[in-house]
Amino acid sequence: MISKLFWKLYTGTIDITEPYIHPFLRGDGYGFFFGTRNKKEFFLSLLSQFQSDVSITIEADTVRTDIDRGKTDHTFRFIFPLGKEYWTRPVSNAPEYFMKPINRWISTHPPASDVWNNLEETAIRAINWIAGYHFFSDSQSMTVQFLHRLFRTIFIHGSWLERSNVQNKHGSDIEKLIVLTAQQIVGAMFFNHRAGRRWQNRGIQTIDELILQYKIDPGNERFYKFLELFTLSFIASKNLKLYRRSGVQEKLHSMYKTAAAMKNENTRKEERIVFHYRIKEEVPVRERLLPVGAVLFEDQFIKQKTGQFSEDALWLLGAEGFELYRSGGL
């Protein structure tokens, strides 16, 4: 077992070398769920169908107030309200408010300090930092110095999650899946480094085992939490054209068909685990995820059970996903 002292010494020796300066994911959206490839008029016009510019600005203002008061939590799930404002209003100071709490967090919480021991928060934070980078990567405010610091700390998150995943024998199934999903996505961020490839491949392998072993039970209160995480993992690997074990796609498709067959009154209003697209969510997870499944598996039955395209599908699948959704190909 690696002691905290040894871990601090180890992270202290990590230098800003090639993997941190040139991560595999560059903020363009290729290899991740969204990015500047979607930052165009058609995508933004679709976004306005889910939330008005005024509402987006009000939510971003709320986030900025919380940041100024130091009231943000360790998951950084406030990234989307800031990112959406920057995309709809480029003169926004949202990039600065992305950088400010990250710089403060890194300075206050060195590797192996107590806050890192909450693996669920650590995993969600790493994914949201990567999402934030995709939102703001084209901003001139994102200095080289900040990016080096951000990439280096995300890389350390990957190392910490791998170490903790090996040692953690008592976490819940959901916590383990969250950590594995983050391990996969951080691995994708640094896929040009052998450690990143290892994190991603091991994450995918273990998640595939969990998918194949999962007993489909929509009555289980955690069903949609598993579905959300399985979907994030599947889309991330699909974008990178990575192989998934035989039967994984079919099993995930079965989960979506089962969800589609449920009646609306039997679904719960649950909070998303990883991304919070709005400050306050009011739509059940089922209604937000079904359009994602309809597009992923080009399934007309699932599409018929959806009321409309969802904001989840927009961010996870991009404008291309919407085009497929509205086409006769589904």
C-alpha positions in Angstrom: 0.0 0.0 0.0 1.4 3.4 -1.1 1.5 5.7 1.9 0.2 9.3 1.6 3.7 10.5 2.2 5.1 8.5 -0.7 2.1 9.6 -2.9 2.9 13.3 -2.2 6.5 12.7 -3.1 5.5 10.9 -6.3 3.1 13.7 -7.4 5.7 16.3 -6.6 8.1 14.7 -9.1 5.6 14.8 -12.0 6.9 17.4 -14.3 5.1 19.3 -17.0 6.2 17.1 -19.9 4.8 16.2 -23.3 1.6 14.3 -22.0 0.4 17.4 -20.1 1.3 20.0 -22.7 -0.3 18.0 -25.5 -3.2 15.9 -24.2 -5.0 13.6 -26.6 -8.3 15.4 -26.3 -7.9 19.0 -27.6 -11.3 20.5 -26.9 -12.7 20.0 -30.4 -15.2 17.4 -29.3 -13.7 14.5 -31.2 -13.2 11.7 -28.7 -15.5 13.4 -26.2 -19.2 14.1 -26.1 -19.1 17.7 -27.3 -16.7 20.5 -28.2 -16.0 23.4 -30.5 -17.1 21.3 -33.5 -20.7 21.8 -32.1 -20.2 25.5 -31.4 -22.1 26.7 -34.4 -25.4 28.4 -35.2 -27.4 25.2 -35.7 -26.3 23.7 -32.4 -26.9 26.9 -30.5 -30.4 27.3 -32.0 -31.2 23.8 -30.8 -30.0 24.8 -27.3 -32.4 27.7 -27.3 -35.3 25.2 -27.5 -34.4 23.9 -24.1 -33.4 27.1 -22.3 -33.6 30.8 -23.2 -30.6 33.0 -23.2 -32.0 35.0 -20.3 -32.4 31.8 -18.2 -28.8 30.7 -19.1 -27.4 34.1 -18.0 -29.4 34.0 -14.8 -28.1 30.5 -13.9 -24.5 31.6 -14.8 -24.9 34.6 -12.5 -26.0 32.4 -9.7 -22.9 30.2 -10.2 -20.6 33.2 -10.3 -22.1 34.5 -7.0 -21.5 31.1 -5.4 -17.9 31.0 -6.7 -17.2 34.5 -5.4 -18.6 33.4 -2.0 -16.6 30.1 -2.0 -19.8 28.1 -1.9 -19.1 25.6 -4.7 -18.7 21.9 -3.9 -15.8 19.6 -4.9 -17.6 18.0 -7.8 -17.6 21.1 -10.1 -21.0 20.2 -11.5 -21.6 23.9 -12.0 -19.6 23.8 -15.2 -22.5 23.5 -17.7 -24.3 26.7 -16.7 -21.1 28.7 -17.2 -20.2 26.9 -20.4 -23.6 27.4 -22.0 -23.4 31.2 -21.3 -20.0 31.4 -22.9 -21.2 29.6 -26.0 -24.3 31.8 -26.4 -22.5 35.0 -25.3 -18.8 34.9 -26.2 -18.1 38.2 -24.3 -19.0 36.4 -21.1 -16.4 36.2 -18.3 -17.4 32.5 -17.8 -13.9 31.2 -18.7 -12.4 33.3 -15.9 -15.0 31.8 -13.5 -14.0 28.4 -14.7 -10.4 29.1 -13.9 -10.9 30.9 -10.6 -12.3 28.0 -8.5 -9.9 25.5 -10.1 -6.9 27.5 -9.2 -8.3 28.0 -5.7 -9.1 24.2 -5.4 -5.6 23.1 -6.6 -3.9 25.5 -4.2 -6.1 24.4 -1.2 -6.2 20.6 -1.8 -2.8 19.1 -2.7 -2.8 15.4 -3.7 -3.7 12.9 -1.0 -5.3 15.6 1.2 -8.5 14.5 2.9 -10.9 15.7 0.2 -9.3 13.3 -2.3 -10.5 10.3 -0.2 -14.1 10.9 -1.4 -13.7 8.9 -4.6 -17.1 9.7 -6.0 -16.5 13.4 -5.8 -13.0 13.0 -7.1 -14.2 11.1 -10.1 -17.0 13.5 -10.9 -14.7 16.5 -10.5 -12.2 15.0 -13.0 -14.9 14.5 -15.7 -16.4 18.0 -15.2 -12.9 19.6 -15.5 -12.5 17.8 -18.8 -15.9 19.0 -19.9 -15.0 22.5 -18.8 -11.9 22.4 -20.9 -14.0 21.5 -23.9 -16.3 24.5 -23.3 -13.5 27.1 -22.9 -10.6 25.7 -24.9 -10.9 28.5 -27.5 -10.9 31.3 -25.0 -7.8 33.5 -24.9 -8.2 33.6 -21.1 -7.0 30.0 -20.9 -3.3 30.7 -20.5 -0.6 28.2 -21.1 0.3 28.3 -17.5 -3.3 27.5 -16.4 -3.6 24.7 -18.9 -0.4 23.1 -17.7 -1.7 23.2 -14.2 -5.1 21.9 -15.2 -3.8 19.0 -17.3 -1.2 18.1 -14.7 -3.8 17.9 -11.9 -6.3 15.9 -14.1 -3.5 13.5 -14.8 -2.9 13.1 -11.1 -6.6 12.4 -10.7 -6.2 9.5 -13.1 -3.3 8.1 -11.1 -5.2 8.5 -7.8 -8.3 6.9 -9.1 -6.4 3.9 -10.5 -4.6 3.5 -7.2 -7.8 3.8 -5.2 -9.8 1.5 -7.5 -7.3 -1.2 -6.8 -7.4 -0.7 -3.1 -11.1 0.1 -2.5 -12.9 -3.1 -1.6 -15.8 -1.6 0.3 -17.3 1.1 -2.0 -20.8 0.7 -3.4 -21.4 -0.6 -6.9 -22.4 2.9 -8.0 -19.2 4.5 -6.5 -17.0 1.9 -8.3 -18.8 2.5 -11.6 -18.4 6.3 -11.2 -14.6 5.8 -10.5 -14.2 3.5 -13.5 -16.1 5.9 -15.8 -13.8 8.7 -14.7 -10.8 6.5 -15.1 -11.8 5.7 -18.7 -12.5 9.4 -19.6 -9.3 10.7 -18.0 -7.5 7.9 -19.8 -9.0 9.2 -23.1 -7.7 12.7 -22.2 -4.2 11.3 -22.0 -4.5 8.5 -24.6 -1.1 9.5 -26.0 0.6 8.4 -22.8 0.9 4.7 -21.7 -0.7 5.5 -18.3 -3.7 7.0 -20.0 -4.1 4.1 -22.3 -3.9 1.8 -19.3 -6.6 3.7 -17.4 -8.9 3.8 -20.3 -8.5 0.1 -21.3 -8.9 -1.2 -17.7 -11.8 1.1 -17.1 -13.6 -0.2 -20.2 -12.8 -3.9 -19.5 -14.3 -3.7 -16.0 -17.3 -1.6 -17.0 -18.0 -4.2 -19.7 -18.0 -6.9 -17.1 -20.5 -4.9 -15.0 -22.8 -4.3 -18.0 -22.9 -8.0 -18.9 -23.5 -9.0 -15.3 -26.1 -6.3 -14.6 -29.6 -7.6 -13.9 -32.1 -5.4 -15.7 -34.6 -4.2 -13.1 -36.3 -0.9 -13.8 -37.9 -1.1 -10.4 -34.5 -0.8 -8.7 -34.1 2.8 -7.6 -30.6 2.8 -9.0 -31.5 1.6 -12.5 -31.2 4.9 -14.2 -28.0 5.8 -12.3 -26.4 2.7 -13.8 -27.9 3.5 -17.2 -26.5 7.0 -17.2 -23.0 5.8 -16.3 -23.1 2.9 -18.8 -24.2 5.4 -21.5 -21.4 7.9 -20.8 -18.8 5.1 -21.0 -20.3 3.7 -24.2 -20.5 7.0 -26.0 -16.9 7.9 -25.0 -15.6 4.7 -26.4 -17.8 4.9 -29.5 -16.4 8.4 -30.3 -12.9 6.9 -30.2 -13.9 3.8 -32.2 -12.8 1.5 -29.4 -13.8 -2.1 -29.2 -16.3 -3.2 -26.5 -16.9 -6.8 -25.5 -19.3 -8.9 -27.4 -22.8 -8.5 -26.0 -22.2 -5.1 -24.4 -24.1 -3.1 -27.0 -27.0 -5.6 -27.0 -27.2 -5.5 -23.2 -27.2 -1.7 -23.1 -29.8 -1.6 -25.9 -32.0 -4.0 -23.8 -31.8 -1.6 -20.8 -33.1 1.2 -23.0 -35.9 -0.9 -24.5 -36.9 -1.9 -21.0 -36.9 1.8 -19.9 -38.9 2.8 -22.9 -41.6 0.1 -22.1 -42.1 1.6 -18.6 -45.0 3.9 -18.0 -44.2 7.6 -17.2 -45.9 7.5 -13.8 -43.5 4.7 -12.7 -40.4 6.9 -13.2 -38.7 9.0 -10.5 -37.3 12.5 -10.7 -33.7 11.8 -9.9 -30.6 14.0 -10.0 -28.0 13.3 -12.7 -24.8 11.8 -11.2 -22.1 13.3 -13.4 -23.3 16.4 -15.4 -25.8 19.0 -14.2 -27.0 20.7 -17.3 -29.3 23.0 -15.3 -29.0 24.2 -11.7 -32.4 22.7 -10.9 -33.6 19.6 -12.8 -37.3 19.0 -13.2 -37.6 16.2 -15.8 -37.2 12.5 -14.9 -34.0 10.9 -15.9 -35.9 8.4 -18.1 -37.3 11.2 -20.3 -33.8 12.8 -20.7 -32.0 9.5 -21.5 -34.5 7.8 -23.9 -33.7 10.1 -26.9 -30.0 9.2 -26.3 -30.8 5.5 -26.6 -33.1 6.1 -29.6 -30.2 7.6 -31.5 -27.4 5.3 -30.2 -29.3 2.2 -31.3 -31.4 3.8 -34.2 -34.5 2.3 -32.5 -37.9 3.5 -33.6 -39.7 1.9 -30.6 -37.6 3.9 -28.2 -38.1 7.1 -30.2 -41.8 6.7 -30.1 -41.7 6.6 -26.3 -39.8 9.9 -26.2 -41.7 13.2 -26.0 -39.0 15.1 -27.8 -35.2 15.4 -28.2 -33.6 16.1 -24.9 -30.8 18.4 -23.8 -28.9 15.3 -22.6 -29.0 14.0 -26.1 -27.9 17.3 -27.5 -24.7 17.5 -25.4 -23.9 13.8 -25.5 -24.6 13.3 -29.2 -24.2 16.7 -30.8 -26.1 18.2 -33.7 -25.3 15.0 -35.6 -27.4 13.1 -33.1 -30.3 15.5 -33.6 -30.1 15.1 -37.3 -30.3 11.3 -37.0 -33.2 11.6 -34.5 -35.4 13.7 -36.7 -34.5 11.8 -39.9 -36.5 8.8 -41.2 -33.5 6.6 -40.7 -34.5 5.9 -37.1 
